[in-house]
Amino acid sequence: MKIKIKSIDQQSLKIYLMNIKKILKVLKLEYNIFNLPTKQKLITLLKSPHVNKTAREQFKIRTYKTIVKISNFNKFKILKLLSLNKPKTITLSIKNN
């Protein structure tokens, strides 16, 4: 089972990963955690809608990703426990091997 975790906030991702580690240790499951490279997206907005093209603002959005791979699992228990206390900045996608 692979769980892909995405977040815009790095602190909330670290805290959520610590929470997942505790859950997996209590359930005595074997797991591996892989950090994926961060992606940066640069967005440029024009301040003035008409002539002033030099008046711009730039924003950078970073997305952090990790993959948790679980070898032996019971689906329902893990899915219920993972959905508890999940911050709004985190998205989960779960794949079964």
DRENTORKOL-3810 file (N, C-alpha, C; in nm, 4 decimals):
REM DRENTORKOL-3810
@n.u->0.0841; n.v->-0.1165; n.w->0.0000; ca.u->0.0000; ca.v->0.0000; ca.w->0.0000; c.u->0.0893; c.v->0.1238; c.w->0.0000
@n.u->0.0609; n.v->0.2172; n.w->-0.0903; ca.u->0.1361; ca.v->0.3422; ca.w->-0.0985; c.u->0.0437; c.v->0.4580; c.w->-0.0638
@n.u->0.0925; n.v->0.5438; n.w->0.0227; ca.u->0.0183; ca.v->0.6635; ca.w->0.0608; c.u->0.1022; c.v->0.7832; c.w->0.0193
@n.u->0.0484; n.v->0.8642; n.w->-0.0717; ca.u->0.1182; ca.v->0.9835; ca.w->-0.1180; c.u->0.0594; c.v->1.1038; c.w->-0.0461
@n.u->0.1460; n.v->1.1791; n.w->0.0198; ca.u->0.1026; ca.v->1.2923; ca.w->0.1011; c.u->0.1599; c.v->1.4201; c.w->0.0401
@n.u->0.0713; n.v->1.5162; n.w->0.0110; ca.u->0.1118; ca.v->1.6449; ca.w->-0.0456; c.u->0.0728; c.v->1.7558; c.w->0.0506
@n.u->0.1560; n.v->1.8598; n.w->0.0534; ca.u->0.1235; ca.v->1.9746; ca.w->0.1373; c.u->0.1944; c.v->2.0985; c.w->0.0866
@n.u->0.1340; n.v->2.2130; n.w->0.1146; ca.u->0.1972; ca.v->2.3409; ca.w->0.0834; c.u->0.2798; c.v->2.3877; c.w->0.2030
@n.u->0.2414; n.v->2.3471; n.w->0.3218; ca.u->0.3089; ca.v->2.3870; ca.w->0.4444; c.u->0.3995; c.v->2.2740; c.w->0.4926
@n.u->0.5281; n.v->2.3021; n.w->0.5039; ca.u->0.6248; ca.v->2.1995; ca.w->0.5413; c.u->0.6097; c.v->2.1579; c.w->0.6882
@n.u->0.5787; n.v->2.2517; n.w->0.7763; ca.u->0.5635; ca.v->2.2191; ca.w->0.9184; c.u->0.4470; c.v->2.1235; c.w->0.9414
@n.u->0.3339; n.v->2.1498; n.w->0.8785; ca.u->0.2185; ca.v->2.0620; ca.w->0.8979; c.u->0.2460; c.v->1.9226; c.w->0.8417
@n.u->0.3246; n.v->1.9150; n.w->0.7352; ca.u->0.3615; ca.v->1.7847; ca.w->0.6791; c.u->0.4489; c.v->1.7059; c.w->0.7767
@n.u->0.5453; n.v->1.7720; n.w->0.8393; ca.u->0.6318; ca.v->1.7043; ca.w->0.9357; c.u->0.5521; c.v->1.6543; c.w->1.0562
@n.u->0.4629; n.v->1.7370; n.w->1.1054; ca.u->0.3816; ca.v->1.6982; ca.w->1.2215; c.u->0.2905; c.v->1.5815; c.w->1.1861
@n.u->0.2317; n.v->1.5853; n.w->1.0668; ca.u->0.1437; ca.v->1.4773; ca.w->1.0241; c.u->0.2218; c.v->1.3473; c.w->1.0034
@n.u->0.3429; n.v->1.3555; n.w->0.9526; ca.u->0.4261; ca.v->1.2359; ca.w->0.9362; c.u->0.4635; c.v->1.1748; c.w->1.0714
@n.u->0.4904; n.v->1.2587; n.w->1.1687; ca.u->0.5187; ca.v->1.2072; ca.w->1.3032; c.u->0.3966; c.v->1.1349; c.w->1.3586
@n.u->0.2799; n.v->1.1888; n.w->1.3324; ca.u->0.1549; ca.v->1.1275; ca.w->1.3759; c.u->0.1351; c.v->0.9910; c.w->1.3087
@n.u->0.1633; n.v->0.9836; n.w->1.1800; ca.u->0.1504; ca.v->0.8571; ca.w->1.1059; c.u->0.2493; c.v->0.7535; c.w->1.1590
@n.u->0.3715; n.v->0.7965; n.w->1.1885; ca.u->0.4713; ca.v->0.7040; ca.w->1.2431; c.u->0.4246; c.v->0.6434; c.w->1.3743
@n.u->0.3656; n.v->0.7264; n.w->1.4598; ca.u->0.3155; ca.v->0.6754; ca.w->1.5879; c.u->0.2043; c.v->0.5736; c.w->1.5667
@n.u->0.1147; n.v->0.6017; n.w->1.4746; ca.u->0.0036; ca.v->0.5097; ca.w->1.4456; c.u->0.0571; c.v->0.3767; c.w->1.3940
@n.u->0.1530; n.v->0.3811; n.w->1.3035; ca.u->0.2074; ca.v->0.2586; ca.w->1.2459; c.u->0.2880; c.v->0.1779; c.w->1.3477
@n.u->0.3541; n.v->0.2457; n.w->1.4400; ca.u->0.4266; ca.v->0.1733; ca.w->1.5446; c.u->0.3310; c.v->0.1052; c.w->1.6410
@n.u->0.2198; n.v->0.1716; n.w->1.6722; ca.u->0.1207; ca.v->0.1106; ca.w->1.7617; c.u->0.0597; c.v->-0.0127; c.w->1.6966
@n.u->0.0346; n.v->-0.0054; n.w->1.5653; ca.u->-0.0226; ca.v->-0.1195; ca.w->1.4931; c.u->0.0822; c.v->-0.2246; c.w->1.4560
@n.u->0.2092; n.v->-0.1959; n.w->1.4836; ca.u->0.3216; ca.v->-0.2862; ca.w->1.4557; c.u->0.3294; c.v->-0.3235; c.w->1.3080
@n.u->0.3282; n.v->-0.2214; n.w->1.2248; ca.u->0.3390; ca.v->-0.2412; ca.w->1.0802; c.u->0.4755; c.v->-0.1961; c.w->1.0309
@n.u->0.5234; n.v->-0.2623; n.w->0.9273; ca.u->0.6500; ca.v->-0.2230; ca.w->0.8650; c.u->0.6213; c.v->-0.1161; c.w->0.7601
@n.u->0.7043; n.v->-0.0111; n.w->0.7619; ca.u->0.6819; ca.v->0.0983; ca.w->0.6684; c.u->0.8146; c.v->0.1600; c.w->0.6264
@n.u->0.8119; n.v->0.2259; n.w->0.5108; ca.u->0.9246; ca.v->0.3043; ca.w->0.4596; c.u->0.8722; c.v->0.4407; c.w->0.4195
@n.u->0.9515; n.v->0.5439; n.w->0.4463; ca.u->0.9117; ca.v->0.6795; ca.w->0.4108; c.u->1.0125; c.v->0.7353; c.w->0.3110
@n.u->0.9615; n.v->0.7865; n.w->0.1988; ca.u->1.0442; ca.v->0.8452; ca.w->0.0939; c.u->1.0036; c.v->0.9901; c.w->0.0735
@n.u->1.1005; n.v->1.0813; n.w->0.0832; ca.u->1.0728; ca.v->1.2213; ca.w->0.0555; c.u->1.0958; c.v->1.2482; c.w->-0.0924
@n.u->0.9991; n.v->1.3077; n.w->-0.1566; ca.u->1.0107; ca.v->1.3429; ca.w->-0.2974; c.u->1.0576; c.v->1.4877; c.w->-0.3086
@n.u->1.1155; n.v->1.5253; n.w->-0.4225; ca.u->1.1633; ca.v->1.6632; ca.w->-0.4364; c.u->1.0485; c.v->1.7646; c.w->-0.4350
@n.u->1.0778; n.v->1.8833; n.w->-0.3837; ca.u->0.9767; ca.v->1.9881; ca.w->-0.3778; c.u->0.9623; c.v->2.0526; c.w->-0.5146
@n.u->0.8405; n.v->2.0928; n.w->-0.5457; ca.u->0.8139; ca.v->2.1622; ca.w->-0.6712; c.u->0.7805; c.v->2.3075; c.w->-0.6410
@n.u->0.8343; n.v->2.3956; n.w->-0.7237; ca.u->0.8083; ca.v->2.5374; ca.w->-0.7074; c.u->0.7326; c.v->2.5892; c.w->-0.8288
@n.u->0.6301; n.v->2.6687; n.w->-0.8015; ca.u->0.5522; ca.v->2.7284; ca.w->-0.9085; c.u->0.5563; c.v->2.8790; c.w->-0.8890
@n.u->0.5977; n.v->2.9511; n.w->-0.9920; ca.u->0.6090; ca.v->3.0953; ca.w->-0.9860; c.u->0.4909; c.v->3.1574; c.w->-1.0597
@n.u->0.4190; n.v->3.2456; n.w->-0.9910; ca.u->0.3017; ca.v->3.3109; ca.w->-1.0495; c.u->0.3293; c.v->3.4609; c.w->-1.0547
@n.u->0.3086; n.v->3.5204; n.w->-1.1725; ca.u->0.3295; ca.v->3.6636; ca.w->-1.1905; c.u->0.1964; c.v->3.7305; c.w->-1.2203
@n.u->0.1663; n.v->3.8354; n.w->-1.1445; ca.u->0.0429; ca.v->3.9117; ca.w->-1.1636; c.u->0.0765; c.v->4.0557; c.w->-1.2005
@n.u->0.0010; n.v->4.1099; n.w->-1.2935; ca.u->0.0153; ca.v->4.2511; ca.w->-1.3276; c.u->-0.0663; c.v->4.3340; c.w->-1.2307
@n.u->-0.0036; n.v->4.4383; n.w->-1.1718; ca.u->-0.0763; ca.v->4.5257; ca.w->-1.0786; c.u->-0.1718; c.v->4.6170; c.w->-1.1541
@n.u->-0.1273; n.v->4.6628; n.w->-1.2683; ca.u->-0.2073; ca.v->4.7563; ca.w->-1.3469; c.u->-0.2666; c.v->4.6832; c.w->-1.4663
@n.u->-0.3956; n.v->4.6967; n.w->-1.4902; ca.u->-0.4566; ca.v->4.6242; ca.w->-1.6012; c.u->-0.4291; c.v->4.6865; c.w->-1.7388
@n.u->-0.3721; n.v->4.8071; n.w->-1.7407; ca.u->-0.3626; ca.v->4.8753; ca.w->-1.8694; c.u->-0.2186; c.v->4.8815; c.w->-1.9204
@n.u->-0.1498; n.v->4.9931; n.w->-1.9038; ca.u->-0.0233; ca.v->5.0193; ca.w->-1.9720; c.u->0.0990; c.v->4.9736; c.w->-1.8925
@n.u->0.0967; n.v->4.9869; n.w->-1.7623; ca.u->0.2165; ca.v->4.9664; ca.w->-1.6805; c.u->0.2517; c.v->4.8189; c.w->-1.6678
@n.u->0.3274; n.v->4.7709; n.w->-1.7660; ca.u->0.3653; ca.v->4.6309; ca.w->-1.7638; c.u->0.4792; c.v->4.6054; c.w->-1.6644
@n.u->0.5494; n.v->4.7101; n.w->-1.6264; ca.u->0.6606; ca.v->4.6926; ca.w->-1.5330; c.u->0.6122; c.v->4.6744; c.w->-1.3898
@n.u->0.4894; n.v->4.7108; n.w->-1.3626; ca.u->0.4347; ca.v->4.6950; ca.w->-1.2271; c.u->0.3801; c.v->4.5534; c.w->-1.2121
@n.u->0.4630; n.v->4.4649; n.w->-1.1580; ca.u->0.4260; ca.v->4.3236; ca.w->-1.1434; c.u->0.4535; c.v->4.2767; c.w->-1.0015
@n.u->0.3824; n.v->4.1733; n.w->-0.9620; ca.u->0.4081; ca.v->4.1045; ca.w->-0.8357; c.u->0.4281; c.v->3.9571; c.w->-0.8653
@n.u->0.5239; n.v->3.8965; n.w->-0.7957; ca.u->0.5502; ca.v->3.7542; ca.w->-0.8156; c.u->0.5292; c.v->3.6797; c.w->-0.6844
@n.u->0.4676; n.v->3.5621; n.w->-0.6964; ca.u->0.4420; ca.v->3.4750; ca.w->-0.5828; c.u->0.4987; c.v->3.3374; c.w->-0.6139
@n.u->0.5549; n.v->3.2738; n.w->-0.5105; ca.u->0.6135; ca.v->3.1412; ca.w->-0.5273; c.u->0.5347; c.v->3.0432; c.w->-0.4405
@n.u->0.4887; n.v->2.9344; n.w->-0.5017; ca.u->0.4168; ca.v->2.8301; ca.w->-0.4285; c.u->0.5022; c.v->2.7036; c.w->-0.4317
@n.u->0.5316; n.v->2.6510; n.w->-0.3126; ca.u->0.6099; ca.v->2.5278; ca.w->-0.3025; c.u->0.5191; c.v->2.4153; c.w->-0.2561
@n.u->0.5322; n.v->2.2992; n.w->-0.3195; ca.u->0.4576; ca.v->2.1818; ca.w->-0.2755; c.u->0.5577; c.v->2.0748; c.w->-0.2322
@n.u->0.5331; n.v->2.0200; n.w->-0.1150; ca.u->0.6179; ca.v->1.9162; ca.w->-0.0568; c.u->0.5435; c.v->1.7831; c.w->-0.0652
@n.u->0.6171; n.v->1.6770; n.w->-0.0996; ca.u->0.5552; ca.v->1.5453; ca.w->-0.1147; c.u->0.6381; c.v->1.4393; c.w->-0.0433
@n.u->0.5685; n.v->1.3419; n.w->0.0125; ca.u->0.6324; ca.v->1.2232; ca.w->0.0682; c.u->0.5473; c.v->1.1015; c.w->0.0361
@n.u->0.6117; n.v->0.9869; n.w->0.0331; ca.u->0.5413; ca.v->0.8610; ca.w->0.0101; c.u->0.5693; c.v->0.7696; c.w->0.1295
@n.u->0.4624; n.v->0.7125; n.w->0.1833; ca.u->0.4739; ca.v->0.6144; ca.w->0.2910; c.u->0.4317; c.v->0.4801; c.w->0.2317
@n.u->0.5220; n.v->0.3852; n.w->0.2360; ca.u->0.4947; ca.v->0.2518; ca.w->0.1811; c.u->0.4790; c.v->0.1543; c.w->0.2973
@n.u->0.3614; n.v->0.0906; n.w->0.3027; ca.u->0.3299; ca.v->-0.0019; ca.w->0.4117; c.u->0.3237; c.v->-0.1430; c.w->0.3545
@n.u->0.3909; n.v->-0.2371; n.w->0.4210; ca.u->0.3953; ca.v->-0.3736; ca.w->0.3681; c.u->0.2762; c.v->-0.4572; c.w->0.4132
@n.u->0.2566; n.v->-0.4741; n.w->0.5420; ca.u->0.1454; ca.v->-0.5550; ca.w->0.5938; c.u->0.0430; c.v->-0.4607; c.w->0.6540
@n.u->-0.0796; n.v->-0.4738; n.w->0.6117; ca.u->-0.1777; ca.v->-0.3767; ca.w->0.6595; c.u->-0.3178; c.v->-0.4354; c.w->0.6644
@n.u->-0.4009; n.v->-0.3710; n.w->0.7441; ca.u->-0.5442; ca.v->-0.3957; ca.w->0.7486; c.u->-0.6096; c.v->-0.2662; c.w->0.7015
@n.u->-0.6765; n.v->-0.2715; n.w->0.5879; ca.u->-0.7224; ca.v->-0.1507; ca.w->0.5192; c.u->-0.8075; c.v->-0.0582; c.w->0.6046
@n.u->-0.9084; n.v->-0.1102; n.w->0.6657; ca.u->-1.0065; ca.v->-0.0250; ca.w->0.7320; c.u->-0.9492; c.v->0.0472; c.w->0.8534
@n.u->-0.8692; n.v->-0.0218; n.w->0.9299; ca.u->-0.8097; ca.v->0.0415; ca.w->1.0470; c.u->-0.7204; c.v->0.1582; c.w->1.0066
@n.u->-0.6339; n.v->0.1336; n.w->0.9108; ca.u->-0.5385; ca.v->0.2367; ca.w->0.8709; c.u->-0.6088; c.v->0.3562; c.w->0.8077
@n.u->-0.7045; n.v->0.3322; n.w->0.7219; ca.u->-0.7740; ca.v->0.4430; ca.w->0.6562; c.u->-0.8493; c.v->0.5296; c.w->0.7561
@n.u->-0.9095; n.v->0.4686; n.w->0.8551; ca.u->-0.9794; ca.v->0.5460; ca.w->0.9586; c.u->-0.8808; c.v->0.6284; c.w->1.0398
@n.u->-0.7692; n.v->0.5669; n.w->1.0783; ca.u->-0.6716; ca.v->0.6373; ca.w->1.1617; c.u->-0.6006; c.v->0.7492; c.w->1.0859
@n.u->-0.5779; n.v->0.7310; n.w->0.9572; ca.u->-0.5113; ca.v->0.8354; ca.w->0.8794; c.u->-0.5998; c.v->0.9571; c.w->0.8573
@n.u->-0.7285; n.v->0.9343; n.w->0.8462; ca.u->-0.8189; ca.v->1.0457; ca.w->0.8209; c.u->-0.8462; c.v->1.1288; c.w->0.9464
@n.u->-0.8165; n.v->1.0730; n.w->1.0645; ca.u->-0.8346; ca.v->1.1476; ca.w->1.1883; c.u->-0.7260; c.v->1.2543; c.w->1.2020
@n.u->-0.7634; n.v->1.3716; n.w->1.2457; ca.u->-0.6705; ca.v->1.4819; ca.w->1.2737; c.u->-0.5841; c.v->1.5207; c.w->1.1542
@n.u->-0.6399; n.v->1.5134; n.w->1.0349; ca.u->-0.5652; ca.v->1.5536; ca.w->0.9157; c.u->-0.5835; c.v->1.7037; c.w->0.8951
@n.u->-0.4744; n.v->1.7800; n.w->0.8850; ca.u->-0.4867; ca.v->1.9239; ca.w->0.8605; c.u->-0.5451; c.v->1.9531; c.w->0.7221
@n.u->-0.5984; n.v->2.0733; n.w->0.7059; ca.u->-0.6599; ca.v->2.1103; ca.w->0.5786; c.u->-0.5576; c.v->2.1304; c.w->0.4681
@n.u->-0.4335; n.v->2.1570; n.w->0.5029; ca.u->-0.3304; ca.v->2.1821; ca.w->0.4017; c.u->-0.2753; c.v->2.0536; c.w->0.3404
@n.u->-0.3152; n.v->1.9390; n.w->0.3917; ca.u->-0.2622; ca.v->1.8106; ca.w->0.3446; c.u->-0.3643; c.v->1.7359; c.w->0.2618
@n.u->-0.3162; n.v->1.6793; n.w->0.1499; ca.u->-0.4008; ca.v->1.5934; ca.w->0.0674; c.u->-0.3385; c.v->1.4538; c.w->0.0643
@n.u->-0.4244; n.v->1.3533; n.w->0.0714; ca.u->-0.3806; ca.v->1.2138; ca.w->0.0697; c.u->-0.4297; c.v->1.1455; c.w->-0.0559
@n.u->-0.3451; n.v->1.0604; n.w->-0.1120; ca.u->-0.3889; ca.v->0.9715; ca.w->-0.2186; c.u->-0.3334; c.v->0.8332; c.w->-0.1860
@n.u->-0.4226; n.v->0.7339; n.w->-0.1884; ca.u->-0.3860; ca.v->0.5997; ca.w->-0.1443; c.u->-0.3970; c.v->0.5039; c.w->-0.2632
@n.u->-0.2902; n.v->0.4264; n.w->-0.2835; ca.u->-0.2888; ca.v->0.3249; ca.w->-0.3889; c.u->-0.2607; c.v->0.1898; c.w->-0.3273
@n.u->-0.3326; n.v->0.0907; n.w->-0.3750; ca.u->-0.3118; ca.v->-0.0454; ca.w->-0.3291; c.u->-0.2278; c.v->-0.1180; c.w->-0.4329
@n.u->-0.1245; n.v->-0.1876; n.w->-0.3895; ca.u->-0.0362; ca.v->-0.2573; ca.w->-0.4849; c.u->-0.1001; c.v->-0.3780; c.w->-0.5430
END
